[in-house]
Amino acid sequence: MVEPVGNHYVIARPVYSENAFNEEHEKLHRYHKTFWDHLKLYFSCSPQRTKKIALRLFPVVSWLPAYRFREWILNDIISGINTGLVAVLQGLAFALLVNVPPSYGLYAAFFPVLVYFIFGTSRHISVGPFPVLSLMVGGVVTRLVPDDSTGSGNSTNTSAINDERVMVAASVTFLSGVVQLLLGIFQFGFIVIYLSQSLISGFTTAAAIHVLVSQLKFMFQLSVPGFNVPFGIIYTLESIFSQITKANVADLVTSLIVLLIVFVVKEMNDRYKEKLPAPIPIELLVTILAALISYFVNLEEKFDVAVVGKLEEGFHAPVAPDAGILQNCIGDGISIAIVGFAVAFSVAKVYSIKHDYPIDGNQELIAFGLGNIVGGSFKGFASSTALSRSGVQESTGGKTQIAGIISSVIVLVVILAIGFLLAPLQKSVLASLALGNLKGMLMQFKEIGILWRKDKYDCVIWLVTFLSAIFLGLDIGLAAAVAFQLLTVVIRSQIPSCTVLANVGRSNIYRNRKDYTDIYEPEGVKIFRCSSPIFFANTEFFREKLITAVGFNPLRVLRKRNKALRKIRKMLKKGELQVTPKGLVCMASPTYESEEELDNNKIEELDQPTIMTDLPIRINWSTDLPPGITVPQVNIHSIILDFSSVSFLDFSAMTVLRKTLKEFVRLDIDIYIAGAYEGLLDKLERSAFFDEEIKPSMFFLTIHDAVLHILLKKDIANSPKLKLAEEKGRSSDYVIVPRNGLRNRECTIPTETKF
């Protein structure tokens, strides 16, 4: 019964052990599905299930019939045109990261959008090239197809190298799509949980640095080979600065001017986004202006600048991936698949929460997988979503993926009709546009200080991820970062927080005794909390912390007691000890024997319970013992283990826990476990955890129930009237009244207890 009293409450109920509670309140026996049940359900077939699967596999069927044409179409058209223009420029710019001709970036901005329209679940992300993925694909390209080592640089060699590189990019994209598709089919959408926000932030920041370094060769117009090896970024910088005197001043000046303009306008877009009807399309304006200047001034001939050149018109016939290439980039394909999905899902989740609609991680994997398979077949490269491009699609009023279709139409127009207009555009301008989209990623450096103040583990994960990705490369760096992140989880679980609790404010609240002054600790009772699962990696740590909390090693004390009993029996037999009404009296000078002699090579016997039935008197270990016999004093009679934060125990933990509890029980110390998670008692019973010494009755609902039981048990032992009442079956109810409590009650608790 719970009764509110002002801002207090009064509770009256019996003191419950787990067994007593289950006896009084009938528990429902629910059927828990097994793995085979889930497997049968997954492969079952019915009209309803078929319809559900079809709707889940083709989300467009769900939302397209409900499309509000009059309300949304204008917004989607405006959003699609703006997004399409940005997609064209980013496709051209990010192709430089992949080390393929710019026109292939348009294919990466076209095909995945069409596939995602049918299979995707997010309404607002813009699918297409992403700088981090482009750089990862570019790393594979330069590793498998290095630059022309002959230095001839003729058009035939350049064309052959470009064709090989396009094939490598397409093959690794196809492979990453297959990986994503398989992960989606087998419901591995949860894999993204292993990439924490700190890891993703550190990784994308490192990728932004790699993008910055990779574009320097276009800004300076230098011939820099690719170094896709650990510490490759250092080799790249060394190569750039060794040739710095050969830099093309016109390209460098153009790059710096474009970067300055892009950064300033983007800052204005961010600062005045509430006042602007739409973000200023600075990339488009800069591209048009730069192309016109390059065309009319004839920069290519006058200043020897590098230009985009003629873009290929139309589409290539689909091609199958090269098997030899696939064998050499399996690890890269897996890394690209996971990173691409993690980034896209993170962005999609932000917009789904903002606009209140669900997204399906497994279906997203299928959508991106099919998009990369189709894109790779048509010689595109890996796609995900760019934060800036998705921001344009959402901020300009995009409601659905109809905006994505409109943007793909813009890309299609460029591919088929007006691509030639971009031929005079300098590559340094595209490089600057690629760098202009890195502002958000580079600003993530500010998270280091924030993370250090909030969670030092997350801060270390960020730094290790950043440094690993910078110096080891994005692929090896990602693997190292994930391994380190999992290691931190193991470390935090392996070294959990263990505390000794006390009653605070004489109520039913128990907190760390070091943190409060108004505390009450029942005499002879230790309350120990472990705030972590207990498993094979931290069982010994748990045992050591428990021993430290109680102040003695139970196994050592048990062995000392058994050694003392051996010596007492030996002295009684020799007549050196005599039983008197006052206890044992030593009749002769004590003899001292070595520990080895007492052990008698039977150490296992010392670990057994102390047996005194053959002695004429029961030994009281708290009183003075005969001379020559010393046993550590034990000043507690009960231990309560708070398991409210223990979410699971494995077999190793159960073995160590059982052994430790037995050691305490054999010292006549009562053990209680409070707040155990649902199902632990059943699991322990199935594991044959209980016996004559360790019993299910030690489990209590709460710490307070266990404390009241201990105090009541002590009072019953000291009071014949209470003992008689208990034998007659009077209930051990208690009442919690926080305003009064134990202040005037000390430790004596009658049958009805007030706190």
N, C-alpha and C positions, 0 to 999 in steps of 0.2 A: 504494500500500500504506500502510495506517495501522496503527501499532503503539502501544498505550498503554504508557507507562512511568511508573508511579505516577500523579501528577497532571499529568504531561506527556504529549505524544504526539509520535510520530515519523512523518513523511510522506516517502515516496520516490516521486517521479514525474518525468516529463520536464517541461521548461519548455514551456508550451503557448501558442502563438498560437491565435487562433480557427480559422484554416485548418488548422493542424497537429492540433488537437483533433478537428475534423470529419473529417479524413482517417483518424485512428486509430480513432475511434468512429463507427460508422455511425449516421446520424440518420434517424429515421422521418419519412416525409413524410405528414403528416396532412392530411386534407381539411377545410378550414375553410368552414363554411356561409356562403353569401352572403345578402344581404338577401332575394333572391328565394327562396332555399331556406327561410328562416324564414317568408316570406309564404305559400309553398305549404303548409308544415306547418301554419300557423295556420288556413288555410281548407280543409285536407284533411278528409275524412270517412271514418270507419270505426266499427264497433260499439264498439271499445275507446275510441276518442277521444270518441264520443258519450256513453258512460257516464262518462268522466272529466270531460267538460264539465258534464254534468248534476249530478254530485256536487259539482263546484266551484261551480256556480251556485246550488245548493240545499244548503248545508252541513248543514241540519237533517236531511237524509236520511242523512247519515253518522253523526251523533252520537245522534239520537233513538232508533234501534233498539237502541243499546248503552247506553241510559239505565238506571242501577242504581236501580230504583224504590224498593226497600225501604231502601236506604242513603241515598239523596239526597232523596227527596220531602219529608220533614219539614223538612230544612234549607232547601230551596227555598221551601217554603210560608212559613216564618218570615221568611226573607230577603225574599220577595216582599211580604209584608204591611208590613214595616218600610220597604222601599224605596218601596212604593206610597204610604204616608202622607207620606213626604218629597217624593215626586214631585208629589202634589196641592198641597202648600204651595208648593213651588218653582214649579210651573206658574202658580199664582195670583200669586206675587210677581214672577216674571220677566215676566209680562204687563205689569206696570207699566213695565218697561224698554222694551217694544215700543210703549207708548202705545196699547194696545187694552184693551177690557174684560177683567177677570180671567178670566172663564169661558173665553176662547179659549186661555188657557194650559193648560187641561185637555186641549184637543184636541191640543196640541203634546206633551203627556205621554202620550197614548194611542196614536195611530195609528203613529208611528214605531217604537214598541216591538213592535207586531204584525209589521210588515214586517221589522224586524231579526231577530226570532225565526226567520224563514224563511231570510233571505239573509245574516245576519251570521256572522262566524267567531269572535268573542270570546265567551267564556262568562260573563264577569263584569262587563262594563261595563253601566251603566244608561243607556239611550238616552232622550233627552228634551231639554227646554230647558237652555240653557247661558247664563250671564249675559253673556259676551262677545258671542256671536252675537245674543242678544236685544237688546243695546245697538246692534249694527250694524244689525239690522233696524229698530230704533226710530229710528235716524238717517235711514234712507230714508223711513220713515213721516212723520217731522216735516218732512223736506225737501219731500216731494210733497204732504202734507196738513198745512199749518201750523194752528196754533190759530185759533180764531174771532177774527178781527180786529175784528169789530163790538162785541165785549164784551157782547153781549146775554145769552149763556149760557143761553138757553131750551132746553127739552128737545128741541125739534124740531131746532135747529141741532146740539146735542150728539149726538143720535142719527145725524144725517146724516154728521157728521164721523167718528164712530166707525165707521160702515159703510164709509166711504171708506178709513179707516185699516186696517180689517180686510182690505179687498180689496188694498191695497198690500202689507201683510205677507204675505198668502197668495200674491200674485203673485211677489214677490221670493223667497219660499221655494220656490215651484215652479221658478223659474229656477235657483236654486242647486242644486236637486235634479237638474235636467236637466244642468247642468254637471258635477256629480259623477258622474252616470250615464255621460255620454260619456267622461269621463276614465277611468272604470273599464273601459268596453268597449274603449277603445283602449290599455289597459294603461299608464296614466300614474300608477300608484300610487307610482312613484319620486319624484313631484313633491315629496313631503314632505321629501326630503333637502335641498331648498333652503331649508327653514325650520329653522335650527339651534336647538339647545336654548337658547342665549343669546337668540336673536331671539324665540322663543316666550315665554320667561320675561319679557323686557322688554315684549313686546306685551301679554301677559295682565295684567301689573302695571299698565300704563297703562290697560287696559280696566277694571281694578278701580277705579282713580281716577275714570274716567268714570262707572262705575256709582254710586260714592259720591256724586258731584256730582249725577247725575240723580235720585237718590232724596231729595235734600235738600228738593225742593219738596213731596214727600209728608210728610216729617217735620215741615216747618214749615207745611204746608197753604197754599202760595203759588201764585199763577198765574204760571208762568214759561214763556215761549215756547221752542220748540226752536230751537237754533242749530247746524244741521248744516253748518258752514262752518269753514275754518281759523281757529284761535283761538276756536272756539265755546265751549270750556270757560271761557274768561275772560269772555266775554259772559254766559254762564249765571251765573257767580259774581257778576258785577256786578249782574245782575237780581235775584238772591236777596238780596244784602246791601242793595240799594236799597229792598227791601220788608221788611226784617227786623222792622220795628216792627209789621207786620201779621200776624206769625206767630201760629198757634194754639197757645197754651201747653199745652193738654190733649194735642194730638197730639205736641208736642215732648217732653213729660214721658213720655208712653207709649212713644215711640220710644227714648228714652234708657234707660228701665227695661228694655224688652225686649232692647235691645242688650247691656246689662250682663249680664242673666241668660243670654242665649245664649252670649256670649263665655266667661263663667265656667264654664258647664256643658260647653261644647265643650272647654275646656281640661282639665276633669276627665276627659272622655271620652278625650282624648289621653294624659293622664298615667297613667290607671288602666285603659287598654284591655286590659292583660293580666289584670286581676282581674275586670273587668266581663264578665258573660256576653254582653251586647249593649250598644251605645252607648245612653245615655239619650236617648229621642226628644224632646229639648227643644223642637224646633219644633212638634211636635204638642201637647205640653202647654201651651206658651205660647199657641198658637192657640185651643185649647179654652177656656182660662182667660180670654183676652182677649175672645172672642166672648160668653162668659157674662156677663162684667162689662159689656160694651157693651150687651147685651140687657136685663139687669135694671136697670142704672143709667140706661139710656136716654141714652147719651152723645151721640148724634147731635142730639137736641133740646136738651139742657142746655148742651152745650159746642160745638155746631156743628162736630163732627168729621166728617171724610170717611170714609164706610164703603164696603164692597165693593158692597152693594146686592144685589138679586135676581140670582142666576146663571141663565143660560139653561139650561133643561132639554132633554136630548136632543141630537140632532145635526142639523146643517144638511145639505141636499142638496149633493153635490159641485158645485163651480163651476169653470169654465175661467178661467185667468188673463187679466187685462186686457192686451191687446196694447199699448195706449198706455203702460201702466205699465212693461211689460217693456222697451220702448225706452228709457225713462229711467233704468233701473237695471241695465244690463248689467254695468258695472264692479262695482257693489255685489254682484250675484249671484255673480260670479267670486270676489271677495274672501271673501264669506261661505262659499262652497263650499270654498275652500282652507283657511281658518282652521278651519272646523268639522271637516274631515277631519283636519287636522294635530293638533288637540287630542285628538280621539277616538282616532286611531291611536296617539298617544303614550301615552295611558292604557291602551289595549288591549294595547300592547306590554309595558308594565310587568307586567300581570297574566299575560300569556302566558308571560313568562320565569319569573315566580314559580311558576306552576302547570304549567309545562313542556308547552305545546301550541302548535302553529303558528297564525299568523294570516296572512291574505292581504290585502295592501294594496289590490290591484285589486278584490277581492271586497268589501272594506269600503267602497270608493267606490261600488260598485253598490248595496250595502245602504243606505247613508246617502242616496244619490241617490234611490232608490225611496221611502225613508221620507219624504224631504222633498217629493217629488212627491205622494204620497198625503196627507201632512199639509197641504200647501198647498191641495190640492183640497178638503179639508174645513175650510178657513179656520183652520188652525193656523199656527204660525210656525216658523222654522228650528230644527232639533234637532241635537244632537251628544251629548256626555255631560258631565255635571257631575261634577267630581272628588269632591265630598262625597257625592253620591248613589251613585256607583259604589263609593265606600269603604264605604257602609252595606251595599250589596248583597253585597260580598265579605266584609266583616268579620262579618256576621251569619250566615255559613255558606252563602251561595249557591253552588251547584255548576254550574248551567247557566242558559240563558236561560228555563227553566221559571219561575225566580224573576221574570224580566221579565214573563212572561205573568200571573203572580199579581199583580204590581204594577199591570199595566194593568187587571186586574179591579177592584182597589181604586179606580182612577181612574174606571172605568166606573160603579161604584156611586155615586160622588160626582156624576158628570154626570147620571145618570138619577134618583137617588132622594134623596140627602141634601144636595145643594148648597145648598138654602135655609137650612140651619143656619149657613152661613158669611156670610149676608147682613149681620148686624150687625157683622162684623169690621171694625176700622178699617184703612184703607189704610196708615196709618203703621206698623201692626204688620207688614204684608206688606213694606213698605220696609225695616224693621229686620231681618226674616228674610232678605231678599235681601242686605243688608249683612253679616249674620252669616255668610254662606257665602263671604265674600271674605277671610277670615283667611289662608288658605293662599296666596292670590295676593299679598296685601299683605306677607306675611312674606318674599317673594322679594327685597325690598330688601336683605336680608342677603347676597345673592349678589354684590353689587357688590364688596365687599372681597375675597371669595374669588376672584372672577374676576380682579381686579387682580393678586393674588399669583400666580395660576396662568397666566393668558394675557391680556395687556393688550389684544390685538385683540378677544377675546371680550367683555371688559369694555366696550370702546368700542362694540361692536355693541349690547350691552345698553342702554347709555346713549342712543345715537342712536335706537334703536328706541323706547325709552320716551318720549323727548322728542318724536320725530316723531309718535307715536300720540297723545300728550297734546295737542300744539298744532295739528297738522294734521288731526286726526280719525283714526279707526281705519282707514278705507279708504285715504286718501292716505298716512297714516303707515305702513301695512303695505307699500305699494308702495315708498315711500322707503326703508324699512328693508331690504327685500329687495335693492334696487338698491345700497345702501351695503354690505351684506354681500358681495355679488358683487364690489363694487369692492375690498374688503379682500383677497379671494382674488386678484384681478388684481395688486394691489400686492405681496402676498407672493410671487407668482410672478414678477412683473416685477423685483423686487429680491431675488433668491435669495441664500442664504449661499454664498459662494465662499471657499475656504481653500487654503492651501499645506500639503501633507502631508509628513511625514517618518517614517522607520522608527523605531518605539518598541521599546526593549528588545532590539534586534538580532534580531528574529523576523520573522514574516511579517505583522505588524500595522502599519498606517499610520494616524496620527492627525494632527490639527492641530499643527503644529510649535510654536505659541505656548503650547500647554497642557502640555508635558512638557519635562523637562530631559535625560533619558536618550534622546537622539534621534540618528539617523544619517541624513545626507543625502549620497548619492553625489555626488561632485564633478561639476559640470556638468549635473546632472539636476534638473529642476523637476517636482514632482508636484502637479497642480492639480485640485481637486474642485469641481464645481458641484452643489449639492444641490437641484435643481429641474428640471422639464422645461424645455427650451429651445425657445422659440417666438418668433413675430414681435415680441412685446412686450418680450422681455428679451434679444434677440440682441446688441444693441449693448452692453447692460450686461455680458453675458458676455464679449464681446470686450475691453471696457475693463478688466474685472477680470483677465483673462488677461494683458493687456499690462502691467498694474501688477505682477502676480506675477512675470513674467520680468524686468521692469526696463527694458524698451525697447520701442519701437514697431517691429515688423518691417518695415512698409511704409516707414517713414522711413529705417531702416538700409539697406534694399534700394535705395531711390532714391539715398541717399548713395554706396553702392558703385558703382552704375551711373554716377553723375556722376563719381566718382573714376576709373573705367575710361575714360570719355570723355577726361578730362583727361590720363591717363597715355598714351593713344594719341596724343593731340595733341602731348604733350611728346616722345614717342619720335620722332614724325614730324619735329619741328623739331630733334631732336638735343639737346634739353635734358635727356634721361634716357639713361643708358647701362647695358646689362646687364653685370654683372660676376659672378664666382663668389659674391660676398657679397650679391648682389641688385641692386636698382636704385640707381644713383648719379646724383645731380643734377649736371649739368655747367654749369648756368647759374643765375642768380638766378631764383627761382620767380616766376611771374607769377600774379596773382590776378584771376580773372574773376568777374563777377557770377553769381548763381544763375540769373537770367533768361537770360543768355547761354548758360550750360551747358544749360539746359532746351531751348532752341532750339525752343520751342513743341511739343515732342513728349513731353509728360509721360507718355503711356501707355507709351512705350518704357522709361521708368525703372522700370516695375513688372514688367518681364520678368526672367527668370533672368539672372544674371551670366554672360557668355560670355567665356572667356579663351583660346580655341583660336587666335586670331590673334595672341596676344602671345608673345614669345619666352620668357617666364617666367610661372609661375603665381603669382599674387599671394597672399601670406599676410596675411590681414587682421589677424592678431594681432600682427604685427611692426610695426616702425616704417615708415611710409610716407614717400614723398618730401615735402620741404617744400612747404607750400601745399596739401597734400591731407590732410584730416581725415575720418575715418569713425568713428562710435561703435563702441566695443568690445563684442563679444558674448562673454560668458564661460560660456555654456551650450551643450551639444551635443545634449541630448535633452530632450523635454517629454513627460510622461505625463499624459493627461487621464483622470481617474477619472469614468466615466459610470455608476457603480453606482446613483446616485440620480436619473439622468435617465430619466424614464419614457417620454418621446416627444420627437421633433423634427419640426417642421413644415417646409414647403418653404422658408420664409424663413430658418429656422435652418440648414437644410442649405446654402443658398446662402452665407450669411455664414460658416459654419464652413468650407466648402470654400475660400473666398477667404482666410480667415485662415490655414488650414493651409498653403496654397500659399505665402503670404508667408514663413512660417517655413522651409518646405522649401527655398525659394530662397536662404535664408541658410545652407544646409547643416546645418540643425537637424533631427534625427530626431524625428518625431511618433509617439506611441503612444496608443492609446485602450484603456482597460482597463475590464472589468466592464460592457460595454454590454448593454442588455436584449435578450432573445431576439427575434430578428426584425429588429433594426436593420441588421445587415449585409446581409440580403436586401433591405430597403427601400432602402438606399443604392445597391445594385447596380441595382435597378429604376429608380432616379432618375438613373442615369448620373453618380454621384458620383465614381467612380474614373477615373483616367487614368494617364499615365506618372509623374506626380509624387505623386499620392495613390493608394495601393494598399491592397488588403484586408489585406495582411500586417502593417499597423500595428495591427491589433486583437488584443488579448491577453485571456486569461481573467480574470486578476487583476492588480493593481498589482505584486504580487511577481513574477509571471511576466515582466512588462515590465522591472522593475528588473534581474532576473537576466540577461535577454537583453541589456540594455545593457551590464552589467558584463562578461559573457562576450564580447560583441562587441569591447569595448575590449581585453580580454586577448588575444583572437585577433589583433587588429591589432598588438599589441605583442610577441607571442611567435610566432616561426616554427614551433615545435613544436606549439603549439595550433592554428595555422592549418592545418598538415599533418593533424592529427588530425581537424579539422572537415571537411576535404576528403575524408578517408577514411570519413566518415559516423558517427563516434562520437556517441552520444546525449548531449544536454546535460541529464542528470538533475540534480536537486538533492534534498538531504535537509534537512528542517527539524528542528532539534534546539534548542528554545528555551533550554535551559540554557547552551549554549556560545555559538554564534552568531558574529556578526561582530566581537566584541570584539577578537580577535587577528588578524583577517583584513584589516582596512582595506578596500580596493577590489578587490584582486586575487582573482578567483574562477575556479578551474580548472573543468574539465568537470564534476566532481562537486563541488557547492557545499554547504557546511554553514552553516546559519543557527542 
